[in-house]
Amino acid sequence: MERRIIEIDLSAKTVKESPLPENYRHLGGRGLTSSILSEELDPLSHPLSAANTFVIAPGLLAGTALSSCNRLSVGAKSPLTGGIKESNSGGVTGYRLGRLGIGAIKLTGVYEDGDCSWGIKISADGVSFEDLQEISGRGTYDSAGYLLEKYGKNAGLIITGPAGEMRLASACLSVNDMEGEPCRNLGRGGMGAVLGSKGIKAIIVDDSAALPPDATDPEALKELIKKFASMLREHPVTGGKFAEYGTVMNIAALDALGGLPTRNFSKGSFSGAQSINAETLRDTIRERGGLGAHACMPGCVIRCSNKYVAVDGTPLVGSVDYETVCLLGSNLEIASLDQVAELNRLCNDIGVDTIETGVAIGVLAEAGLVSFGDFEAIRSLLEELKQGTPLGRLVGSGAEICGRVYGVRRVPTVKGQGMAAYDPRVIKGMGLTYSRSAMGADHTAGNAITLGIDHSDPDVQLEPVRELHVRTMVLDMLGACIFTGRVSLDKTEILEEMVRVLHGWNADFDDLRGIAREILLKEEDFNRRAGLSKPHDRLPRFMYEEKLEPTGEVYNIPDETTDRLFDFSGSGA
């Protein structure tokens, strides 16, 4: 099946379908969203204007049963950072787009300015515009229920929540998992605000009449699916620990290292960490009859997701994950998984990024607006956000704006985006990622905690983090979950085999790395043209000066080292 691009001009209400252009044929996921934006979008356009382009792209491996290889990317100019942005998620929608043979969807213009009540349905029959006035203003859970009843329980969804309709900079987009819950979020960078500004409440993908993607050798693909699943099952982490503990297993390690964000990044360990750690999460889910070892997308054998339930067994939220537990938990000094899960559910329903929201509320607590650990007061801020009050809109505008409004000095952001759950004063490689990622302080661009190096030594970070960014980009282009990298990045021939069997492309891993380097440079070039310069590639000053308890560490990687991260000449990369 030849992959296609669907170009939708929302202002003119026209649709054009064509084969992917030759220069995009070997790209997918983040590689495709970033290439289209860097080559076709004016970097000076306003993120919430008709001029901004919104791109959807499943990975190169989408539509197959290859384990954990159906992640979905979206991209646009970010209203949070002012630069290029890609956000990706699991769920079913990437898989369904792959089955339809769709390589990318490009949205330009605005359907009806100020009226976020329209939908786009994509199926084997083509593209149609749908009247979704019925769910305008409704939360993502109600919206998902309505859409699945109307379009079929197997539809793939991308939903704009109330925060996106309000065009708030921390607004995310919700993708449904295999049970239909809209909990797999395209979280970072305000992508919900961009889609909301275009008047689109939801995108519905119906692959019921689709055929599986053609492979150059269908029998070889079947064997490859089995082989890769077996490789993942045999690894102690992807084949066991993730299913038992989920991503929250990182909490104990970060707390022990002294790099667990606590009390608005003023401390690196949390006295209540044991109450929200992986063992407590696992035991709570088991005792209440919830679901651990859950797969968020078709074919996944890693199963790091979960379904958290209330004390009485009532479903509460899927999935309680590491970043959310840290930023809405330890960062706010909340030591209750039930309370974190309730905040998580509220964020999902409103359609805001749990990372950005946790960082923003931490800044407001620093300002004295609420007290750290005061669950009811923190919950009330999210209720204000849901109602769209001035205070709620401030919370939804992100940590950087909250800090400016309240005159807070300790604001843990880079390029206007809140930091994820790894303090870079201790996990120093994360400082390079936060500083230089085109996406702002985004751990998914190069999560240095996975590197087997001395995290406290500033002199050993550059080369490993540089290569990590390249390899992460390869996985993002393929649509492969970063957790598969524990296997595939050690045995890269499996990735070469996937591309060859599915697309007939005889690329070796160095070819893939070469493309990845080009995309990283394209992203940086877009940001430079958008007005982001070297001063934007720095951590907040307090991290260079303020010692982090309990280790006493400060961030001390020199700026000259930071500036060399994407200098690939002579690096062996």
Secondary structure, 3 states (H helix, E strand, C coil): CCCEEEEEECCCCEEEEEECCHHHCCCCHHHHHHHHHHHHCCCCCCCCCCCCCEEEEECCCCCCCCCCCCCEEEEEECCCCCCEEEEEECCCHHHHHHHCCEEEEEEECCCCCCCCCEEEEEECCEEEEEECHHHCCCCHHHHHHHHHHHHCCCCEEEEECHHHHCCCCCECEEECCCCCCCCEEECCCCHHHHHHHCCEEEEEEECCCCCCCCCCCHHHHHHHHHHHHHHHHHCCHHHHHHHHHHHHHHHHHHHHHCCCCECCCCECCCCCHHHHCHHHHHHHHHHHCCEEEECCCCCCCCCCEEEEECCCCCEEECCCCHHHHHHCCHHHCCCCHHHHHHHHHHHHHHCECHHHHHHHHHHHHHCCCCCCCCHHHHHHHHHHHHHCCHHHHHHCCCHHHHHHHHCCCCCCEECCEECCCCCCCCCHHHHHHHHHCCCCCCHHHCCHHHCCCCCCCHHHCHHHHHHHHHHHHHHHHHCCCHHHHHHHCCCCHHHHHHHHHHHCCCCCHHHHHHHHHHHHHHHHHHHHHHCCCHHHCCCCCHHHHCCEECCCECCCCCHHHHHCCCCCCCCCC
